[in-house]
Amino acid sequence: MTPDVSAAHELLEARLKTLLPEEYQDSYDDVQPVSMGSAGLKYGKDGRVAWDEIWGSFCDLAMAGGPPHRGTLLEPAAKADIDLAPELYERASDELCRGVEMVTGLAAELSPLPGWIQVDCPNTSMAGWLARAIAMENVSVHVEGMALYLPAGPRFRLDKEIKNVVTSIAKTCHYWVGHTSVAQHRAIADLFKMMDSESPLIQPPFSMRNTRTAGFEKARDVAAKKIHSQTGLRADGREYHGWLGIDCLDVRPAIWMMRVMVASNVLCRRERNYLYVPVHPSVDRSGHRIAGLLARAYGVSKAQGVL
C-alpha cells in the first residue's frame, strides 16, 4: 500500500467509525447482508395500521453492511401519475405522514414538490445521518438542512411502498436514537461540518421521477467514462434519474466501496453487486468529482484486498 493510499484508508476508516453506531465500529467487516424477514402489519381497534407496534427489532444497518430494506430503489411518483389520481395521492401521503410520526415522533407533512413528504428533524446532524442511512436502504431521500424528504405516490400500497418508507425511517431512527450517544451525535455533527467545508454533500437532484435534463445525461456519461478509464469498472446498472450504477463484480466490494463513498460525503447505495452513486451536474459539474472519489474508493479497496 502506497503512503497516499494508506493515508486515505486511515482517514476514511476513522470517518466511518464516527458514523457507525458503536456496536459496529470494530466489527463492520463481519456484518453479513442477511435479512431477518419482513414483519407483518398490525392493526389497532380503529382498523388502521398500528405502525408503532410492528417492530421489536431490525436487521443490521445497510450502512454497516447489513441487507438494504429494498432490493431496488423506491422512487417518488411522477407528476403525471399524481395528476391522474390526486385523491389516491393524498390518501397515501396522509398515511405515510401518519406512519412516520408514529414511529419517530417527528412531524411530517406533504411537500410542495409533488412526489415527496417532508419530515422535520431537530437538527441538521440527525437529518444528514438519516439521509445517508436511508439512501443505503434503497429508499429515495433528500436532505436540506433539518428537513428530510421521503418518496410518495398515488399507487403506493399500504403493505408495500408505504410500509417500505415507514420501515426505512423507523429502522434508521432506531439506530440513531437507541444506538448512538449524545457524544457521538456531536462527533457526527463536527464530521459533517468538516466534510461540507471540503465540498458539499453530493446527492441526486431533488426532482420528480422521470425528469431528464441534458446536463444530467452529459454528467452521467462523462462520469461513467472516467470511472471505467480509472478503475476498469463498467457503468451498466439499471437506469434511474440522478444515479449511476457501477458493476463491482461481487457483493463484498460493492458494500465496502459504498461505505467508503459515504465517508467521502456522497449519498450512496447498493443493489446486489451494483454500487449506485449520485449524478448532480449543479453540484458536481461534468461528474468529475464523483469519478475521482470512486477511483479513490476503488484504490483503497484494492489495496485492502477487497477487490
C-alpha positions as CSV (number, residue, x, y, z in Angstrom):
1,M,0.0,0.0,0.0
2,T,1.5,3.4,-1.0
3,P,1.7,6.2,1.6
4,D,-1.1,8.1,-0.2
5,V,-3.5,5.1,-0.3
6,S,-2.6,4.2,3.3
7,A,-3.4,7.8,4.5
8,A,-6.7,7.8,2.6
9,H,-7.6,4.4,4.1
10,E,-6.9,5.7,7.7
11,L,-8.9,8.9,7.1
12,L,-11.9,7.1,5.6
13,E,-11.9,4.4,8.3
14,A,-11.9,7.0,11.0
15,R,-14.8,8.8,9.4
16,L,-16.8,5.5,9.0
17,K,-16.3,4.7,12.7
18,T,-17.6,8.1,13.6
19,L,-20.7,7.5,11.5
20,L,-21.5,3.9,12.6
21,P,-23.3,3.0,15.8
22,E,-20.8,1.9,18.5
23,E,-21.7,-1.8,18.2
24,Y,-20.5,-1.8,14.6
25,Q,-17.3,0.3,14.9
26,D,-14.9,-2.6,15.3
27,S,-16.9,-5.4,13.6
28,Y,-18.5,-3.9,10.4
29,D,-16.3,-6.2,8.2
30,D,-18.1,-9.2,9.8
31,V,-21.7,-8.0,9.2
32,Q,-23.5,-10.1,6.6
33,P,-26.3,-8.8,4.3
34,V,-28.8,-11.3,5.6
35,S,-32.4,-10.3,6.2
36,M,-34.4,-11.3,9.3
37,G,-37.5,-11.4,7.3
38,S,-40.4,-8.9,6.9
39,A,-42.7,-8.1,9.8
40,G,-46.4,-8.2,9.1
41,L,-48.8,-5.3,9.6
42,K,-50.7,-4.9,12.8
43,Y,-54.0,-3.1,13.2
44,G,-55.4,-1.1,16.0
45,K,-59.0,-1.0,17.3
46,D,-59.8,1.7,14.8
47,G,-58.9,-0.6,11.9
48,R,-55.8,1.5,10.9
49,V,-52.2,0.2,10.9
50,A,-50.6,0.4,14.3
51,W,-47.2,1.4,12.9
52,D,-45.6,1.9,16.3
53,E,-46.4,-1.8,17.3
54,I,-44.9,-3.6,14.4
55,W,-41.2,-3.8,15.1
56,G,-39.4,-5.3,18.1
57,S,-36.0,-5.4,16.4
58,F,-34.5,-4.6,13.0
59,C,-31.9,-6.1,10.6
60,D,-28.4,-4.7,10.6
61,L,-28.0,-1.3,9.1
62,A,-27.2,-1.3,5.4
63,M,-24.6,1.3,6.3
64,A,-22.8,-1.3,8.4
65,G,-23.0,-4.0,5.7
66,G,-26.5,-5.3,6.5
67,P,-29.2,-6.0,3.9
68,P,-30.8,-3.0,2.3
69,H,-34.5,-2.9,3.1
70,R,-35.4,-3.0,-0.6
71,G,-33.6,-4.7,-3.4
72,T,-34.3,-1.9,-5.9
73,L,-34.8,1.8,-5.4
74,L,-38.2,3.1,-4.3
75,E,-38.7,6.4,-6.2
76,P,-41.2,9.3,-5.9
77,A,-44.1,9.2,-8.3
78,A,-44.1,11.2,-11.5
79,K,-46.2,14.4,-11.5
80,A,-48.3,13.0,-14.4
81,D,-49.2,9.9,-12.3
82,I,-50.1,12.2,-9.3
83,D,-52.3,14.4,-11.5
84,L,-54.2,11.3,-12.7
85,A,-55.1,10.2,-9.2
86,P,-55.0,13.2,-6.7
87,E,-57.3,11.6,-4.2
88,L,-55.2,8.4,-4.0
89,Y,-52.1,10.5,-3.7
90,E,-53.5,12.5,-0.8
91,R,-54.6,9.3,0.9
92,A,-51.3,7.6,0.5
93,S,-49.4,10.7,1.6
94,D,-51.5,11.1,4.7
95,E,-50.8,7.5,5.7
96,L,-47.1,8.0,5.1
97,C,-47.0,11.0,7.3
98,R,-49.1,9.3,10.0
99,G,-46.8,6.3,10.0
100,V,-43.6,8.4,10.1
101,E,-44.9,10.4,13.0
102,M,-46.0,7.3,14.9
103,V,-42.6,5.5,14.7
104,T,-40.3,8.5,15.1
105,G,-42.2,11.3,16.9
106,L,-41.1,13.7,14.2
107,A,-43.5,16.0,12.4
108,A,-44.3,15.0,8.8
109,E,-46.3,16.7,6.1
110,L,-46.8,16.7,2.3
111,S,-44.0,18.6,0.5
112,P,-44.8,21.4,-2.0
113,L,-42.8,19.4,-4.6
114,P,-45.1,16.6,-5.9
115,G,-43.9,13.1,-5.0
116,W,-42.4,13.8,-1.6
117,I,-43.3,14.2,2.0
118,Q,-41.3,16.3,4.4
119,V,-40.0,15.2,7.8
120,D,-38.7,17.8,10.2
121,C,-35.7,16.8,12.3
122,P,-34.5,18.6,15.4
123,N,-31.0,19.3,14.0
124,T,-29.0,19.1,10.8
125,S,-26.8,16.2,12.0
126,M,-29.8,13.9,12.6
127,A,-31.2,14.8,9.2
128,G,-27.9,14.3,7.4
129,W,-27.2,11.0,9.1
130,L,-30.7,9.7,8.4
131,A,-30.4,10.7,4.8
132,R,-27.2,8.8,4.3
133,A,-28.6,5.7,6.1
134,I,-32.0,5.7,4.4
135,A,-30.4,6.0,0.9
136,M,-28.4,2.8,1.7
137,E,-31.8,1.1,2.4
138,N,-32.7,1.8,-1.2
139,V,-35.4,4.3,-0.5
140,S,-35.2,7.7,-2.2
141,V,-34.3,10.5,0.1
142,H,-33.2,14.1,0.0
143,V,-31.9,16.4,2.8
144,E,-31.9,20.2,3.1
145,G,-30.8,21.5,6.5
146,M,-33.1,20.0,9.1
147,A,-35.7,18.8,6.5
148,L,-35.7,15.2,5.3
149,Y,-37.7,14.3,2.2
150,L,-39.1,10.8,1.5
151,P,-41.0,9.5,-1.6
152,A,-44.7,9.4,-2.0
153,G,-47.1,8.3,-4.8
154,P,-50.8,7.6,-5.6
155,R,-50.0,3.9,-6.3
156,F,-48.1,3.4,-3.0
157,R,-49.7,0.3,-1.3
158,L,-50.2,0.0,2.4
159,D,-48.3,-3.3,2.8
160,K,-45.6,-2.4,0.1
161,E,-44.4,1.0,-0.7
162,I,-45.9,2.8,2.3
163,K,-44.5,0.2,4.6
164,N,-41.1,0.4,2.9
165,V,-40.9,4.2,3.6
166,V,-42.1,3.8,7.2
167,T,-39.8,0.9,7.8
168,S,-36.7,2.7,6.5
169,I,-37.1,5.7,8.7
170,A,-38.2,3.5,11.7
171,K,-35.1,1.4,11.3
172,T,-32.7,4.3,10.9
173,C,-34.2,6.3,13.7
174,H,-34.0,3.3,15.9
175,Y,-30.2,3.1,15.4
176,W,-29.8,6.9,15.7
177,V,-31.8,7.3,18.9
178,G,-31.1,4.0,20.6
179,H,-27.6,3.0,19.4
180,T,-25.6,6.3,19.2
181,S,-24.8,8.5,22.2
182,V,-25.1,12.3,22.6
183,A,-21.3,12.5,22.4
184,Q,-21.3,10.6,19.1
185,H,-24.1,12.9,17.8
186,R,-21.7,15.8,18.4
187,A,-18.8,14.0,16.7
188,I,-21.1,13.3,13.7
189,A,-22.1,17.0,13.5
190,D,-18.4,18.0,13.6
191,L,-17.6,15.5,10.8
192,F,-20.4,16.7,8.6
193,K,-19.2,20.3,9.0
194,M,-15.6,19.3,8.1
195,M,-16.7,17.3,5.1
196,D,-19.0,20.1,3.9
197,S,-16.1,22.6,4.2
198,E,-14.1,20.4,1.8
199,S,-17.0,20.0,-0.6
200,P,-20.8,19.8,-0.3
201,L,-22.7,16.6,0.0
202,I,-23.4,15.0,-3.4
203,Q,-26.9,13.7,-3.6
204,P,-29.3,13.1,-6.6
205,P,-31.1,16.2,-7.9
206,F,-34.2,17.0,-5.8
207,S,-36.8,16.5,-8.5
208,M,-39.7,14.4,-9.7
209,R,-39.2,11.0,-11.2
210,N,-38.6,10.8,-14.9
211,T,-37.2,14.3,-15.1
212,R,-34.5,14.2,-17.7
213,T,-32.1,17.0,-18.4
214,A,-29.2,17.3,-20.9
215,G,-26.9,18.3,-18.0
216,F,-27.7,15.1,-16.2
217,E,-27.2,13.0,-19.3
218,K,-23.8,14.6,-20.0
219,A,-22.6,14.4,-16.4
220,R,-23.6,10.7,-16.2
221,D,-21.8,9.8,-19.4
222,V,-18.6,11.7,-18.5
223,A,-18.5,10.1,-15.0
224,A,-19.1,6.6,-16.5
225,K,-16.2,7.0,-18.9
226,K,-13.9,8.4,-16.3
227,I,-14.7,5.7,-13.8
228,H,-14.1,3.0,-16.4
229,S,-10.8,4.5,-17.5
230,Q,-9.5,4.8,-13.9
231,T,-10.9,1.5,-12.5
232,G,-12.0,-0.7,-15.3
233,L,-15.4,-0.9,-13.8
234,R,-18.4,-0.6,-16.1
235,A,-21.4,1.6,-15.5
236,D,-24.2,-0.7,-16.8
237,G,-26.6,-0.8,-13.9
238,R,-30.3,-0.3,-14.0
239,E,-31.2,3.3,-15.1
240,Y,-32.5,5.8,-12.5
241,H,-32.6,9.5,-12.8
242,G,-29.9,11.0,-10.7
243,W,-28.0,7.7,-10.2
244,L,-25.2,5.9,-12.0
245,G,-24.9,2.1,-11.4
246,I,-21.4,0.7,-11.3
247,D,-20.8,-3.1,-11.6
248,C,-18.4,-4.0,-8.7
249,L,-18.5,-7.7,-9.8
250,D,-19.3,-9.0,-6.3
251,V,-21.4,-8.0,-3.3
252,R,-18.5,-7.6,-0.9
253,P,-16.6,-4.9,-2.8
254,A,-19.9,-3.1,-3.5
255,I,-20.6,-2.9,0.2
256,W,-17.1,-1.9,1.0
257,M,-17.0,0.9,-1.6
258,M,-20.5,2.1,-0.7
259,R,-19.3,2.8,2.9
260,V,-16.1,4.5,1.6
261,M,-18.2,6.8,-0.6
262,V,-20.5,7.8,2.3
263,A,-17.4,8.6,4.3
264,S,-16.4,10.8,1.3
265,N,-19.6,12.9,1.7
266,V,-21.6,11.2,-1.0
267,L,-25.1,9.6,-0.8
268,C,-24.6,6.1,-2.0
269,R,-26.5,2.8,-2.1
270,R,-26.2,-0.8,-3.4
271,E,-28.3,-3.2,-5.5
272,R,-26.7,-6.6,-5.3
273,N,-23.2,-6.2,-6.7
274,Y,-24.0,-2.8,-8.2
275,L,-22.9,0.4,-6.5
276,Y,-25.1,3.4,-7.2
277,V,-23.6,6.9,-7.0
278,P,-25.4,10.2,-7.5
279,V,-25.0,12.4,-10.5
280,H,-25.8,16.1,-9.9
281,P,-24.4,18.5,-12.5
282,S,-25.2,21.6,-10.4
283,V,-23.1,20.3,-7.5
284,D,-20.5,18.2,-9.4
285,R,-20.1,19.7,-12.9
286,S,-19.5,17.0,-15.5
287,G,-19.2,14.3,-12.9
288,H,-15.5,14.8,-12.3
289,R,-15.7,14.8,-8.5
290,I,-17.8,11.6,-8.2
291,A,-15.5,9.8,-10.6
292,G,-12.4,10.9,-8.6
293,L,-13.9,9.8,-5.3
294,L,-15.0,6.4,-6.7
295,A,-11.5,5.9,-8.1
296,R,-10.1,6.6,-4.7
297,A,-12.6,4.1,-3.1
298,Y,-11.5,1.6,-5.7
299,G,-7.8,2.1,-5.0
300,V,-8.3,1.8,-1.2
301,S,-10.5,-1.3,-1.7
302,K,-7.9,-3.0,-4.0
303,A,-5.1,-2.2,-1.5
304,Q,-7.2,-3.8,1.3
305,G,-7.7,-7.0,-0.8
306,V,-11.4,-6.5,-1.1
307,L,-11.3,-6.4,-4.9
